């Protein structure tokens, strides 16, 4: 029987050869003064061009948006040129690639901003760790954004999206997930504003739709994806409460007004399935609510990935860590081959080791 994961799918005008999506993963290899993608990154992504779609690691939309060392940006000419090496390499191997647009908000640190505070919806410390040039440091209470600054961030997303298209990407993914800036606006424990961006569900979600309305001026709607993590709990200061899931219900229903490439959701962590007010089955809840193509992410295996598509709860499955150690992941699925294990100590280390040196199945057999 053919595997659902290996069947092609068309997202509007974009043909994907399979439904095995490479999830966005920070790898911290842009170790140069310009925070630009480089030849090593081009090799890494090209090796994984067998994915139906690659979603790049988060790429900061401005200097203000950065929050980790050696992550690539998409706001300067040097960064556009760097990413062009990547997209050319992926396309040469027959792959498709979207750029993930990223602003970390309060998960940054003053060390990235000349001693100035990072920004957020409200001055609430996430009480987590920031990965700075001097190692992990405690996060701080951020500075609350003014309304004009929020409007500028919306424009920064638009500029970054235009830059992504100039760099040759097939589309963009708006990162509204995993405890970063847009997610911080959605969650009432991180956003206690009393203006048009706080309080009601509509107000807390407002920035996302302003971003989408700006981005679609420079990228066709059907080449824009959105990533959400409704049941995230316990990381980066994000906690689920009684209004979390109603907020995401509203966001997902509003996204039906757009003709997006896809909605990319993350399942609840198994450790959090019993947390009060959490949605333990994200795909199952949102598949009936969302009318477009749905990517689901979060600890899936070949077996469970095939099952979630066969059950009709998702159209595609995004794999993270399995793609690190298995550049030819779809081919390994096709042959039901054993997967290699990733070396976690090299996830964010500089250089090629643990990055571009995992062999393909063909290389192993040779």
Secondary structure per residue as TSV (DSSP state, phi and psi in degrees):
chain	resnum	aa	ss	phi	psi
A	1	X	-	360.0	135.3
A	2	X	-	-70.9	144.8
A	3	X	-	-82.3	130.9
A	4	X	G	-53.2	-36.6
A	5	X	G	-60.1	-27.5
A	6	X	G	-98.3	2.8
A	7	X	S	-81.6	141.5
A	8	X	-	-68.8	163.3
A	9	X	E	-147.9	147.4
A	10	X	E	-113.0	124.2
A	11	X	E	-100.7	95.0
A	12	X	T	58.4	-107.3
A	13	X	T	-103.0	9.9
A	14	X	E	-107.1	112.9
A	15	X	E	-87.5	125.3
A	16	X	E	-110.3	131.9
A	17	X	S	-73.9	-16.9
A	18	X	-	-157.0	178.5
A	19	X	S	-108.7	17.5
A	20	X	E	-91.0	103.9
A	21	X	E	-97.9	135.9
A	22	X	E	-84.4	117.5
A	23	X	-	-71.4	152.5
A	24	X	-	-68.5	129.8
A	25	X	-	-140.1	122.2
A	26	X	-	-62.5	127.8
A	27	X	-	-125.6	-8.3
A	28	X	-	55.6	47.1
A	29	X	-	-107.1	0.8
A	30	X	-	-85.9	62.4
A	31	X	-	-91.1	68.4
A	32	X	S	-143.8	167.4
A	33	X	T	-64.4	-22.7
A	34	X	T	-92.4	-1.4
A	35	X	-	47.6	46.6
A	36	X	-	-106.0	144.4
A	37	X	-	-59.0	152.4
A	38	X	-	-135.5	-176.9
A	39	X	H	-60.7	-38.0
A	40	X	H	-61.5	-42.1
A	41	X	H	-67.1	-35.5
A	42	X	H	-62.5	-41.2
A	43	X	H	-62.2	-46.2
A	44	X	H	-58.1	-50.0
A	45	X	H	-70.9	-37.5
A	46	X	H	-63.7	-35.5
A	47	X	H	-60.5	-25.4
A	48	X	T	-106.6	18.8
A	49	X	T	-70.8	-4.8
A	50	X	T	-72.8	-12.3
A	51	X	S	-61.4	148.0
A	52	X	S	-57.6	-41.1
A	53	X	E	-150.2	133.9
A	54	X	E	-96.0	130.2
A	55	X	E	-106.2	119.0
A	56	X	E	-64.7	163.1
A	57	X	E	-56.3	156.2
A	58	X	E	-56.3	135.7
A	59	X	E	-123.6	117.9
A	60	X	E	-64.5	138.7
A	61	X	S	-84.8	-9.2
A	62	X	S	-164.7	169.7
A	63	X	G	-61.9	-35.7
A	64	X	G	-64.0	-25.1
A	65	X	G	-82.9	-11.6
A	66	X	-	-72.8	148.2
A	67	X	-	-150.7	4.5
A	68	X	B	-141.2	152.6
A	69	X	T	-72.9	146.7
A	70	X	T	59.0	30.6
A	71	X	-	-97.1	143.6
A	72	X	-	-78.7	145.0
A	73	X	B	-103.5	177.1
A	74	X	S	-142.9	35.2
A	75	X	S	-117.4	-3.1
A	76	X	S	-124.3	163.7
A	77	X	H	-62.8	-38.1
A	78	X	H	-64.0	-37.4
A	79	X	H	-70.9	-39.3
A	80	X	H	-60.3	-45.3
A	81	X	H	-63.6	-38.5
A	82	X	H	-64.1	-46.6
A	83	X	H	-67.0	-28.0
A	84	X	H	-61.5	-35.4
A	85	X	H	-60.4	-39.3
A	86	X	H	-69.0	-50.6
A	87	X	H	-64.4	-38.2
A	88	X	H	-61.7	-41.7
A	89	X	H	-66.9	-41.5
A	90	X	H	-66.9	-45.3
A	91	X	H	-65.2	-34.0
A	92	X	H	-63.7	-25.3
A	93	X	T	-96.7	9.8
A	94	X	T	80.8	18.9
A	95	X	-	-95.9	169.4
A	96	X	-	-123.0	142.8
A	97	X	E	-145.9	131.3
A	98	X	E	-105.6	150.8
A	99	X	E	-98.0	133.2
A	100	X	E	-89.1	123.5
A	101	X	E	-90.2	127.6
A	102	X	E	-135.6	131.8
A	103	X	-	-134.7	120.9
A	104	X	-	-82.9	-15.0
A	105	X	G	60.8	-129.8
A	106	X	G	-70.7	-8.5
A	107	X	G	-80.8	9.1
A	108	X	S	-89.2	-167.8
A	109	X	-	-150.8	149.7
A	110	X	G	-54.8	-25.9
A	111	X	G	-60.2	-24.5
A	112	X	G	-86.3	-8.9
A	113	X	T	-130.8	34.8
A	114	X	T	59.2	30.8
A	115	X	T	91.8	-10.6
A	116	X	-	-76.7	155.6
A	117	X	-	-72.3	147.3
A	118	X	-	-66.6	168.5
A	119	X	E	-113.7	157.7
A	120	X	E	-164.4	170.8
A	121	X	S	-59.4	-39.4
A	122	X	S	-142.2	155.9
A	123	X	S	-80.5	61.2
A	124	X	-	-114.2	121.0
A	125	X	-	-70.3	127.6
A	126	X	-	-72.5	-9.1
A	127	X	-	51.8	55.0
A	128	X	S	-132.7	-159.8
A	129	X	E	-117.6	140.2
A	130	X	E	-107.8	140.4
A	131	X	E	-92.7	95.0
A	132	X	E	-99.9	172.5
A	133	X	T	-59.2	-20.0
A	134	X	T	-104.7	19.9
A	135	X	E	99.3	-171.6
A	136	X	E	-72.2	133.0
A	137	X	E	-132.5	155.8
A	138	X	E	-64.3	139.4
A	139	X	-	-67.8	164.6
A	140	X	-	-122.2	167.8
A	141	X	-	-69.1	123.8
A	142	X	-	-78.5	174.2
A	143	X	E	-92.5	137.4
A	144	X	E	-73.1	131.0
A	145	X	-	-68.7	141.4
A	146	X	-	-81.9	163.8
A	147	X	H	-61.1	-45.0
A	148	X	H	-59.4	-34.5
A	149	X	H	-67.7	-37.2
A	150	X	H	-62.1	-43.8
A	151	X	H	-60.7	-36.7
A	152	X	H	-67.6	-39.0
A	153	X	H	-62.7	-39.8
A	154	X	H	-57.6	-43.9
A	155	X	H	-67.6	-33.0
A	156	X	H	-63.6	-39.4
A	157	X	H	-61.2	-42.4
A	158	X	H	-63.8	-47.1
A	159	X	H	-60.9	-43.5
A	160	X	H	-63.3	-39.0
A	161	X	H	-64.7	-41.6
A	162	X	H	-63.6	-40.9
A	163	X	H	-62.0	-37.8
A	164	X	H	-62.4	-42.2
A	165	X	H	-66.2	-39.8
A	166	X	H	-62.3	-30.2
A	167	X	T	-82.2	-1.9
A	168	X	T	97.1	7.8
A	169	X	-	-68.2	150.5
A	170	X	S	-78.6	-14.0
A	171	X	E	175.6	-173.3
A	172	X	E	-135.5	151.8
A	173	X	E	-116.3	125.8
A	174	X	E	-83.2	118.4
A	175	X	E	-84.5	100.3
A	176	X	-	-117.8	43.5
A	177	X	-	-142.2	176.6
A	178	X	T	55.1	30.0
A	179	X	T	82.4	9.9
A	180	X	S	-89.5	-171.6
A	181	X	H	-53.4	-52.4
A	182	X	H	-63.9	-40.2
A	183	X	H	-60.6	-36.9
A	184	X	H	-61.1	-35.4
A	185	X	H	-66.5	-37.1
A	186	X	H	-68.4	-31.2
A	187	X	-	-95.8	123.0
A	188	X	T	-67.6	-16.7
A	189	X	T	-80.0	-14.3
A	190	X	T	-109.1	-15.9
A	191	X	-	-126.4	106.9
A	192	X	-	-116.8	27.9
A	193	X	-	-64.6	157.2
A	194	X	-	-119.8	11.3
A	195	X	S	-100.3	-156.3
A	196	X	T	-69.6	-7.5
A	197	X	T	-111.3	13.6
A	198	X	S	-146.1	167.8
A	199	X	S	94.7	-97.7
A	200	X	S	-70.0	161.5
A	201	X	H	-56.1	-45.9
A	202	X	H	-59.5	-40.3
A	203	X	H	-70.0	-41.9
A	204	X	H	-67.9	-27.5
A	205	X	H	-88.8	-9.8
A	206	X	H	-53.5	-43.7
A	207	X	H	-60.4	-36.8
A	208	X	H	-61.0	-44.2
A	209	X	H	-74.1	-29.2
A	210	X	H	-66.4	-40.0
A	211	X	H	-62.7	-47.5
A	212	X	H	-61.8	-41.4
A	213	X	H	-64.4	-33.7
A	214	X	H	-75.0	-45.6
A	215	X	H	-63.9	-37.0
A	216	X	T	-71.1	-7.7
A	217	X	T	-74.4	-20.8
A	218	X	T	-121.5	-12.6
A	219	X	S	-133.1	131.9
A	220	X	-	-56.7	141.5
A	221	X	G	-52.1	-38.1
A	222	X	G	-75.7	4.3
A	223	X	G	-117.2	21.7
A	224	X	E	-118.5	129.3
A	225	X	E	-111.7	161.2
A	226	X	E	-130.1	134.9
A	227	X	E	-110.8	130.8
A	228	X	E	-132.0	153.6
A	229	X	-	-135.2	78.1
A	230	X	T	-61.1	-34.1
A	231	X	T	-103.7	19.6
A	232	X	-	-63.4	133.8
A	233	X	-	-152.8	128.0
A	234	X	S	95.6	-2.6
A	235	X	B	-120.6	146.2
A	236	X	T	56.3	29.1
A	237	X	T	75.6	9.2
A	238	X	B	-91.3	124.5
A	239	X	-	-128.8	141.8
A	240	X	-	-80.3	136.2
A	241	X	-	-136.6	-169.0
A	242	X	T	-65.2	-21.6
A	243	X	T	-102.6	5.0
A	244	X	H	-65.5	-57.2
A	245	X	H	-66.7	-40.4
A	246	X	H	-56.9	-34.7
A	247	X	H	-63.5	-47.3
A	248	X	H	-69.8	-31.7
A	249	X	H	-58.1	-45.5
A	250	X	H	-62.5	-47.6
A	251	X	H	-58.7	-48.4
A	252	X	H	-63.2	-41.7
A	253	X	H	-65.0	-37.4
A	254	X	H	-68.3	-31.7
A	255	X	H	-63.3	-21.0
A	256	X	T	-64.4	-16.5
A	257	X	T	-75.8	-12.7
A	258	X	S	-105.8	153.5
A	259	X	-	-102.3	67.8
A	260	X	-	-77.1	161.4
A	261	X	S	-63.3	-44.6
A	262	X	E	-169.9	163.8
A	263	X	E	-111.9	130.5
A	264	X	E	-113.4	112.1
A	265	X	E	-114.1	153.2
A	266	X	E	-113.1	134.4
A	267	X	-	-68.9	158.2
A	268	X	-	-63.7	142.4
A	269	X	-	-63.1	137.0
A	270	X	G	-53.4	-31.9
A	271	X	G	-69.2	-19.1
A	272	X	G	-107.2	6.0
A	273	X	T	-57.7	-27.7
A	274	X	T	-101.0	7.5
A	275	X	S	-66.7	134.4
A	276	X	T	-56.4	141.6
A	277	X	T	73.3	0.5
A	278	X	-	-82.7	156.1
A	279	X	-	-99.1	107.9
A	280	X	S	-73.4	-18.5
A	281	X	-	-128.3	85.4
A	282	X	H	-65.1	-49.7
A	283	X	H	-59.4	-44.3
A	284	X	H	-64.3	-35.4
A	285	X	H	-72.0	-42.9
A	286	X	H	-94.4	-15.4
A	287	X	H	-57.8	-45.4
A	288	X	T	-69.7	-25.4
A	289	X	T	-82.5	-29.3
A	290	X	-	-102.6	129.0
A	291	X	-	-89.7	-13.1
A	292	X	S	-96.3	-163.5
A	293	X	-	-77.5	137.8
A	294	X	E	-120.3	125.4
A	295	X	E	-101.5	134.0
A	296	X	E	-116.9	147.9
A	297	X	E	-140.1	154.9
A	298	X	S	125.0	78.9
A	299	X	S	73.0	22.3
A	300	X	-	-76.2	148.3
A	301	X	-	-108.0	175.9
A	302	X	H	-54.9	-45.5
A	303	X	H	-66.2	-50.4
A	304	X	H	-72.0	-28.6
A	305	X	H	-65.8	-45.7
A	306	X	H	-61.2	-38.0
A	307	X	H	-68.0	-42.8
A	308	X	H	-65.4	-33.1
A	309	X	H	-73.3	-44.5
A	310	X	H	-60.3	-34.8
A	311	X	T	-75.8	-9.2
A	312	X	T	82.5	14.3
A	313	X	S	-93.5	-6.2
A	314	X	-	-159.6	159.7
A	315	X	S	-99.0	-28.0
A	316	X	E	-145.0	160.1
A	317	X	E	-128.5	130.5
A	318	X	E	-96.1	132.1
A	319	X	E	-115.4	133.3
A	320	X	S	-100.8	-90.5
A	321	X	H	-51.8	-40.0
A	322	X	H	-57.2	-29.3
A	323	X	H	-76.1	-23.6
A	324	X	H	-63.3	-49.1
A	325	X	H	-91.7	-9.5
A	326	X	-	-132.7	82.1
A	327	X	T	-59.6	-25.9
A	328	X	T	-104.0	43.0
A	329	X	H	-52.2	-47.3
A	330	X	H	-59.7	-37.4
A	331	X	H	-66.2	-38.8
A	332	X	H	-64.5	-39.2
A	333	X	H	-62.8	-43.2
A	334	X	H	-60.3	-34.9
A	335	X	T	-97.7	4.3
A	336	X	T	51.1	40.6
A	337	X	-	-85.0	158.4
A	338	X	-	-68.3	144.4
A	339	X	-	-93.3	144.2
A	340	X	-	-78.5	153.5
A	341	X	-	-97.1	139.1
A	342	X	-	-81.4	145.2
A	343	X	-	-88.8	103.3
A	344	X	G	-62.6	-28.5
A	345	X	G	-66.5	-15.0
A	346	X	G	-106.6	6.9
A	347	X	S	-56.2	-42.9
A	348	X	S	-119.8	13.2
A	349	X	-	-80.1	147.7
A	350	X	S	-69.9	160.6
A	351	X	S	91.6	176.8
A	352	X	S	-78.1	-20.7
A	353	X	T	-66.9	131.8
A	354	X	T	70.8	16.6
A	355	X	T	-130.0	-60.2
A	356	X	T	-116.9	11.4
A	357	X	-	-107.8	12.6
A	358	X	-	-80.6	126.5
A	359	X	-	-76.4	151.4
A	360	X	-	-77.5	168.4
A	361	X	H	-57.7	-44.4
A	362	X	H	-61.2	-40.1
A	363	X	H	-68.1	-37.5
A	364	X	H	-64.4	-45.1
A	365	X	H	-68.3	-31.3
A	366	X	-	-70.5	360.0
